[in-house]
Every structure is written in C-alpha cells, then in structure tokens.
Amino acid sequence: MLVNKLEDMIITGENYRMEFKESVDKTFVEEATAFANASEGTILIGVRDNGTIKGTDTSNAAISRIQDSLMQIKPHIDVDIEIIKNVVSVHVAEQDEKYYLNNSGILFFAKKPTQFLSHAYVVCALFKGLDKEIVLDRKEFTGDILSNIEDTIIFLKKHLNLRYEIKSVRRKEILDIPEVALREAVINAHCHRDYFEKGAQIMVEIYDDRVVITNPGGVPKGIDANKFGKISITRNPNIASLLQRANYIEKMGTGISRITNAMQSVGLPLPNFELEGFFMVTLMRDSYIKRKNGGQLSITDTDDTDNDTDTDTDDTDNDTDKKETSLKRIEERVINLIEVNKNISINEIVEKTNKSRSTIQRTINKLKNSEKLMRVGNTKTGHWVIIKNIGENGHE
C-alpha cells in the first residue's frame, strides 16, 4: 500500500506541493518552512529530480537528524514522517501561523546567512612579517557555518608551510601547525562566538610566526580562568548540537584539550588563550621557531637523519648523492606548491620553501628545461602548468 502511494507521488512529479531531494542538505529546512507558510507539501528524500529512486539512510539516527533540523523552524511545525522502502517522506501539514528559521537554522541552512545576520561571516588575512602593516591576502567567507569552516581551513592550508616525511614509498604531509589544532580552533570559534555582538566577526590571521583565531565573546558566564579547559559551558547549544551531529565535534567539551594535545605532540609551544571580551587562541608556527633557533626548515624530514643532515665527509660520491637528493626534494616542493596554486609567484615559493631566490630560479629553470613545467602568459598575469609530475619519493 505504501509502495503504491510512493509510486503515485513520484508519478505526479515535483510541483508547488511536492519536492524531490536526493539527501537532506541545507535547503531542506528552507523548503519545509516554505511549505509551512503555504498550504502544505511533501518532501521525498531519496528521490532524484528526474523521479528515479536513489534511496537514503532510514535509520533511527537519520530520522533523528531530520527531526532536529526541523526544530530550527519557529514556531514548531506539524510534520508526518514516513519510511517507504528506502525513501523518507516528510509531509508538512497546513499551518495557521507564519514560520521562520531561528538563528541556528539561518546559520546552517540559509543560502545567504548574512542577509539575515549581516555580521555572521569570517575574515581571513595573511600578513607579511609579525604585524598587520602589509596584507598579502584577504578573504571574507559569508556562507553557512559548515562552508565557512571548510573555506577557512582551505585558506590556512594554502598559506602555511608544508613539509613531508618520507618513510619507504609513502609520503606524509605535515603542516606548519597541526591540522587538528587548526580545525578545532576554527570550529570552536564558530560554535562559541557571541552572535548577538554585531560589531565584530570571526578573524583568522596568519603571521610569519603565528596564527591567531579570534571570535567575539569571551568564555561563557560561570567559567573563570582557573576552570578554563576543565569544564564546558556551551554558549550556543543548538549550534553545538548540530555541529556534533554533522561530525564536526567529536565529543562535547574536548576542543581545548585537543588543540593543546595536538601542539604538544609535535613539540610546538602550547597554545595561548585570551579570554576577556573576545576569545583568542594563538598557535605558533613550526617554520618560524626553527628559523629563530638557527635551523632551516627542511623540505623533507625522514627518520634517517644521516640522509637529511649535511656533514663533512671524505666520501665525495656520498656528498654528491646527498646534493642530488636535496635538489630533488626542492623540485618536489616547488611542484607541490604549484599544484596547490598555479598562480603562485616566485617570491611566494621562496617564502614558503625558505630557499634563496637564486636556488628557486635555478630549480624552476631546470624543471622547464626537463619539460616538467612551463609558464603560460607573462609574469604578472600568467600561470604555471605542470607537464610531468614528480613521483612520490622525488624521482620520476
């Protein structure tokens, strides 16, 4: 009986009372709100736009997520949820009142949250040096919370140095700051910012020596400096709950310890937290610390220190092998930077590799001559094209 009902609904096709969706995405709550403000309507989850059945998750956990999403509509609406085979039918009954998304719903599900909450965006900036005098790159992200988190992480990974550990034939990428620490700090800023503070935004600032992530609103009332990191009080419980259900929060109240542990695990200084008025976390960069200590950030780290350390030896062949290996690593680093950003300038490559301009220029010329790399267009408006990739361990 229910199967026949599903077939009838699909045959009718999409119209002002019927919507097909392959999965529950951020437009789902908007469409349910629209039906609540109209006469009524049904959303079939697990059905493609052309009417073919794709199927969807019909577990209790999935149904709970649908119900939680609908809780973002105020006042609460009457819905009837049915499971028909592997399709979920959400019928929104006719309502007597006008319905709207609350702030949490807007931040997660609205197409353009800043139309409703003009201050709910993220500013990311890359500065030259240790202060804000020279801005090298700046971006504003104005999407939903999950998009803003991911776009911010991409911005950070684009501008932080990357090195590699090569063990056997496998290569492990290692950021200047552990990605776990960065991600937790960015998520924490979105989860705990004061959304009633309209004069400030989440700020992510990259300096030569550090990354600073700031959000409006200090720690919630009830937590003093001595208890910080030991107990957890959520300023925005709805946002925290949705982030946890979206698997962005592993466990409530563990973010600060995860940031601290991630920094500690790679030998970096513990993060610095400032709690008054604004919440600010400062994470020190590995490359800066190595330069400050008189060392130079290596292109590739391995467990075999003899292969990575230049030492005087009578064995000329061994010295030659080391030099060739080092050059291969520089070539690989240049190629990887260009893979990430085809518009990268030579100056930016010099900065990210900590090599001299002459060394990078020679490396690029060698890559060009060996037909692995070419430049399309002029210096200012052109871009790089990789002709032949270098292999995992630096060899063709």
C-alpha positions as CSV (number, residue, x, y, z in Angstrom):
1,M,0.0,0.0,0.0
2,L,2.7,2.4,1.0
3,V,4.8,1.4,-2.1
4,N,1.8,2.3,-4.3
5,K,1.5,5.6,-2.5
6,L,5.1,6.4,-3.2
7,E,4.8,5.5,-6.9
8,D,1.8,7.7,-7.2
9,M,3.6,10.7,-5.6
10,I,6.6,10.2,-7.8
11,I,4.4,10.0,-11.0
12,T,2.8,13.3,-10.0
13,G,6.2,14.9,-10.2
14,E,7.6,18.0,-8.5
15,N,5.2,20.9,-8.1
16,Y,4.3,23.6,-5.6
17,R,3.3,20.8,-3.1
18,M,5.9,18.2,-3.9
19,E,9.7,18.3,-3.7
20,F,12.2,15.6,-4.5
21,K,15.6,15.5,-2.7
22,E,18.4,13.0,-3.0
23,S,19.5,13.7,0.5
24,V,19.0,16.1,3.4
25,D,21.0,19.2,2.6
26,K,21.0,22.8,3.8
27,T,18.0,23.7,1.6
28,F,15.8,21.0,3.3
29,V,14.7,23.2,6.2
30,E,14.1,26.2,3.9
31,E,11.8,24.1,1.8
32,A,9.9,22.8,4.8
33,T,9.5,26.4,6.0
34,A,8.1,27.4,2.6
35,F,5.5,24.6,2.7
36,A,4.6,25.6,6.3
37,N,4.0,29.1,5.1
38,A,1.9,27.9,2.1
39,S,-0.9,25.4,2.2
40,E,1.1,22.2,2.8
41,G,3.6,20.0,1.0
42,T,5.6,16.8,0.9
43,I,9.4,16.3,0.6
44,L,10.6,12.9,-0.6
45,I,14.1,12.3,0.5
46,G,16.0,9.7,-1.6
47,V,14.4,10.6,-4.9
48,R,16.3,12.3,-7.8
49,D,14.9,15.3,-9.7
50,N,14.0,13.0,-12.6
51,G,11.9,10.8,-10.4
52,T,14.2,7.8,-10.1
53,I,14.7,6.4,-6.6
54,K,18.2,6.7,-5.2
55,G,17.4,5.7,-1.7
56,T,18.6,7.3,1.6
57,D,19.5,6.4,5.1
58,T,16.4,5.4,7.0
59,S,18.0,4.5,10.3
60,N,16.7,5.9,13.6
61,A,19.8,8.2,13.8
62,A,19.0,9.6,10.3
63,I,15.3,10.3,11.2
64,S,16.5,12.0,14.4
65,R,18.7,14.3,12.4
66,I,15.8,15.2,10.2
67,Q,13.7,16.0,13.3
68,D,16.5,18.0,14.8
69,S,16.8,20.0,11.6
70,L,13.1,20.8,11.6
71,M,13.4,22.1,15.2
72,Q,15.2,25.1,13.7
73,I,11.8,26.3,12.5
74,K,9.8,28.6,14.9
75,P,7.1,28.1,16.0
76,H,7.4,24.3,15.7
77,I,5.6,22.9,12.7
78,D,3.5,19.7,12.4
79,V,5.1,17.1,10.2
80,D,4.4,13.5,9.4
81,I,7.5,11.4,8.7
82,E,7.1,8.0,6.9
83,I,9.6,5.5,5.7
84,I,8.6,3.9,2.4
85,K,11.1,1.3,1.3
86,N,14.4,3.3,1.3
87,V,12.7,6.7,0.9
88,V,11.7,9.1,3.7
89,S,8.5,11.1,3.2
90,V,8.2,14.3,5.2
91,H,4.7,15.8,4.9
92,V,4.3,19.3,6.2
93,A,0.7,19.9,7.3
94,E,-1.2,23.1,6.7
95,Q,-0.3,25.6,9.4
96,D,-2.2,28.6,10.9
97,E,0.9,30.8,11.6
98,K,3.8,32.2,9.7
99,Y,7.0,30.3,10.2
100,Y,10.7,31.3,10.2
101,L,14.2,29.9,10.9
102,N,15.8,30.7,14.2
103,N,19.4,32.0,14.2
104,S,20.8,28.5,14.3
105,G,18.7,27.4,11.4
106,I,19.8,30.5,9.4
107,L,23.4,29.9,10.1
108,F,23.2,26.2,9.0
109,F,20.5,26.2,6.3
110,A,20.0,29.6,4.7
111,K,21.6,30.1,1.3
112,K,23.0,33.5,2.3
113,P,23.0,33.8,6.2
114,T,24.4,37.3,6.0
115,Q,21.1,38.5,4.5
116,F,19.6,37.9,8.0
117,L,22.7,38.1,10.2
118,S,25.0,40.6,8.5
119,H,27.8,40.0,11.0
120,A,27.9,36.2,10.7
121,Y,30.9,35.9,8.4
122,V,34.6,35.1,8.7
123,V,37.6,37.3,7.8
124,C,40.8,35.5,6.9
125,A,44.0,37.5,6.3
126,L,47.7,36.7,5.5
127,F,50.2,39.3,6.7
128,K,53.8,39.8,5.8
129,G,56.0,39.9,8.9
130,L,54.9,39.9,12.5
131,D,52.3,42.7,12.4
132,K,49.3,43.9,10.3
133,E,51.2,46.5,8.3
134,I,51.3,44.6,5.0
135,V,48.4,42.4,3.8
136,L,49.3,39.7,1.3
137,D,45.9,38.1,1.0
138,R,42.4,38.6,2.4
139,K,39.2,36.7,2.1
140,E,35.7,37.0,3.5
141,F,33.6,33.9,3.8
142,T,29.8,34.5,4.0
143,G,28.3,31.1,3.6
144,D,26.7,28.7,6.1
145,I,28.7,27.6,9.1
146,L,29.9,24.4,7.6
147,S,31.0,26.0,4.4
148,N,32.8,28.8,6.3
149,I,34.7,26.3,8.4
150,E,35.9,24.4,5.4
151,D,36.8,27.5,3.4
152,T,38.8,28.8,6.4
153,I,40.7,25.5,6.7
154,I,41.5,25.7,2.9
155,F,42.8,29.3,3.4
156,L,45.0,28.2,6.2
157,K,46.4,25.2,4.4
158,K,47.1,27.3,1.3
159,H,49.3,29.8,3.2
160,L,51.0,27.7,5.8
161,N,54.3,25.9,5.0
162,L,54.0,22.2,4.2
163,R,56.8,19.7,4.7
164,Y,57.0,16.0,4.2
165,E,58.1,12.9,6.0
166,I,59.0,10.1,3.6
167,K,59.0,6.6,5.0
168,S,59.6,3.9,2.5
169,V,57.5,4.8,-0.6
170,R,54.8,6.7,1.5
171,R,54.8,10.4,1.9
172,K,53.2,12.1,4.9
173,E,52.3,15.8,4.6
174,I,53.0,17.9,7.8
175,L,51.6,21.4,8.1
176,D,53.4,24.2,10.0
177,I,50.7,23.8,12.6
178,P,48.9,20.5,13.2
179,E,45.6,20.4,11.2
180,V,43.8,19.0,14.2
181,A,44.7,22.1,16.2
182,L,43.7,24.5,13.4
183,R,40.4,22.7,12.7
184,E,39.4,22.5,16.4
185,A,40.2,26.2,16.9
186,V,38.2,27.2,13.8
187,I,35.2,25.1,14.9
188,N,35.4,26.4,18.4
189,A,35.3,30.0,17.1
190,H,32.1,29.2,15.2
191,C,30.5,27.2,18.0
192,H,31.1,29.7,20.8
193,R,31.1,33.1,19.2
194,D,28.6,35.7,20.5
195,Y,26.2,36.1,17.7
196,F,24.5,39.0,19.4
197,E,27.7,41.0,19.0
198,K,27.1,42.7,15.7
199,G,30.2,44.8,15.5
200,A,32.7,42.1,15.1
201,Q,33.4,38.9,13.1
202,I,35.4,35.8,13.5
203,M,39.0,36.7,12.5
204,V,41.7,34.3,11.3
205,E,45.1,36.0,11.0
206,I,48.3,34.4,9.6
207,Y,51.6,36.0,10.5
208,D,55.2,34.8,9.9
209,D,55.4,33.4,13.4
210,R,51.9,32.5,14.4
211,V,48.2,32.0,13.6
212,V,45.6,33.9,15.6
213,I,42.0,32.9,15.7
214,T,39.5,35.3,17.4
215,N,35.8,35.3,17.9
216,P,33.5,37.8,19.6
217,G,32.6,36.8,23.2
218,G,34.9,35.6,25.9
219,V,34.2,32.5,27.8
220,P,30.6,32.0,28.9
221,K,29.5,33.1,32.3
222,G,30.3,30.6,35.0
223,I,33.8,29.8,33.9
224,D,36.7,31.6,35.3
225,A,40.3,31.4,34.2
226,N,41.2,28.7,36.6
227,K,38.4,26.4,35.3
228,F,39.0,27.1,31.6
229,G,39.6,23.9,29.7
230,K,38.4,21.7,32.6
231,I,34.6,22.3,32.4
232,S,32.5,23.1,29.4
233,I,29.5,25.5,29.2
234,T,28.1,26.0,25.7
235,R,27.1,29.5,24.7
236,N,25.1,28.2,21.6
237,P,23.7,24.8,22.5
238,N,21.7,24.4,19.2
239,I,24.8,25.2,17.1
240,A,26.9,22.8,19.2
241,S,24.4,20.0,18.8
242,L,24.1,20.5,15.0
243,L,27.9,20.5,14.7
244,Q,28.1,17.3,16.7
245,R,25.5,15.6,14.6
246,A,27.4,16.8,11.4
247,N,30.5,15.1,12.9
248,Y,32.4,18.4,13.3
249,I,32.5,18.0,17.1
250,E,33.8,14.6,18.3
251,K,32.8,15.0,21.9
252,M,31.4,18.0,23.8
253,G,34.0,19.9,25.8
254,T,37.1,18.3,24.3
255,G,38.1,21.0,21.8
256,I,40.5,22.9,24.0
257,S,42.3,19.8,25.1
258,R,42.6,18.5,21.5
259,I,44.2,21.8,20.4
260,T,46.7,21.6,23.3
261,N,47.5,17.9,22.8
262,A,48.0,18.4,19.0
263,M,50.5,21.2,19.6
264,Q,52.3,19.3,22.3
265,S,52.5,16.1,20.3
266,V,54.8,17.8,17.7
267,G,56.9,19.7,20.1
268,L,55.4,23.1,19.5
269,P,54.7,25.7,22.3
270,L,51.3,25.3,24.0
271,P,48.6,27.5,22.6
272,N,48.0,30.8,24.2
273,F,44.3,31.6,25.1
274,E,43.0,35.0,25.9
275,L,39.5,35.1,27.4
276,E,38.4,38.6,28.1
277,G,35.8,40.2,25.9
278,F,37.0,38.2,22.8
279,F,38.2,34.6,22.8
280,M,41.6,34.5,21.1
281,V,43.8,31.5,20.5
282,T,47.4,31.9,19.3
283,L,49.2,29.0,17.7
284,M,53.0,29.2,16.9
285,R,54.4,28.2,13.5
286,D,56.9,25.4,13.3
287,S,58.9,27.0,10.5
288,Y,59.4,30.3,12.4
289,I,60.6,28.5,15.5
290,K,63.2,26.5,13.5
291,R,64.5,29.7,11.8
292,K,64.6,31.5,15.1
293,N,66.6,28.7,16.6
294,G,69.2,28.9,13.9
295,G,67.9,26.0,11.8
296,Q,66.3,26.0,8.4
297,L,63.0,24.3,7.7
298,S,63.8,21.2,5.7
299,I,62.0,20.4,2.6
300,T,61.6,16.8,3.7
301,D,62.1,15.2,7.1
302,T,62.8,11.5,7.4
303,D,63.6,9.1,10.2
304,D,67.1,8.6,8.8
305,T,68.9,11.7,10.0
306,D,72.1,10.8,8.1
307,N,70.3,11.3,4.8
308,D,69.0,14.8,5.8
309,T,72.0,16.3,7.6
310,D,74.8,17.8,5.6
311,T,78.1,16.6,7.1
312,D,81.7,16.9,6.0
313,T,83.0,13.6,4.7
314,D,85.8,12.3,2.6
315,D,83.3,10.3,0.6
316,T,82.8,12.5,-2.5
317,D,80.2,10.2,-4.0
318,N,78.2,10.3,-0.8
319,D,78.2,14.1,-0.9
320,T,77.1,14.1,-4.5
321,D,74.2,11.7,-3.7
322,K,73.1,14.0,-0.8
323,K,73.2,17.1,-3.0
324,E,71.2,15.4,-5.8
325,T,68.6,14.2,-3.2
326,S,68.3,17.7,-1.8
327,L,67.8,19.1,-5.3
328,K,65.1,16.5,-6.0
329,R,63.3,17.5,-2.8
330,I,63.4,21.1,-3.7
331,E,61.9,20.3,-7.1
332,E,59.2,18.2,-5.5
333,R,58.4,21.0,-3.1
334,V,58.1,23.5,-6.0
335,I,55.9,21.2,-7.9
336,N,53.6,20.6,-4.9
337,L,53.2,24.3,-4.3
338,I,52.3,24.9,-7.9
339,E,49.8,22.0,-7.8
340,V,48.0,23.8,-4.9
341,N,48.2,27.3,-6.5
342,K,49.0,27.6,-10.2
343,N,49.2,31.4,-9.9
344,I,51.9,31.3,-7.1
345,S,54.7,33.8,-7.6
346,I,58.4,33.0,-7.4
347,N,58.6,35.3,-4.3
348,E,55.9,33.2,-2.6
349,I,57.7,30.0,-3.5
350,V,60.9,31.5,-1.9
351,E,59.0,32.4,1.2
352,K,57.3,29.0,1.6
353,T,60.4,26.9,1.0
354,N,62.9,29.1,2.9
355,K,65.3,28.8,0.0
356,S,67.1,31.7,-1.8
357,R,65.6,33.3,-4.8
358,S,68.6,32.1,-7.0
359,T,68.1,28.5,-5.8
360,I,64.3,28.6,-6.7
361,Q,65.0,30.2,-10.0
362,R,67.6,27.5,-10.9
363,T,65.1,24.8,-9.8
364,I,62.4,26.3,-12.0
365,N,64.7,26.6,-15.0
366,K,65.7,23.0,-14.5
367,L,62.1,21.9,-14.4
368,K,61.4,23.9,-17.6
369,N,64.4,22.5,-19.4
370,S,63.4,19.0,-18.4
371,E,59.9,19.7,-19.7
372,K,58.2,19.1,-16.4
373,L,57.0,22.7,-16.0
374,M,56.0,25.6,-18.3
375,R,54.8,29.2,-17.8
376,V,51.8,30.4,-19.7
377,G,51.4,34.2,-20.0
378,N,53.6,36.9,-18.5
379,T,55.0,37.3,-15.0
380,K,52.1,39.2,-13.6
381,T,49.0,37.7,-15.2
382,G,50.2,34.2,-16.3
383,H,50.2,30.9,-14.5
384,W,52.2,27.7,-14.2
385,V,51.4,24.4,-16.0
386,I,52.8,21.1,-14.7
387,I,53.7,18.9,-17.7
388,K,55.1,15.9,-15.9
389,N,54.6,15.2,-12.2
390,I,57.4,14.1,-10.0
391,G,56.8,10.8,-8.2
392,E,56.1,10.1,-4.5
393,N,59.7,9.8,-3.5
394,G,61.1,12.7,-5.6
395,H,62.0,10.5,-8.6
396,E,60.3,10.3,-12.0
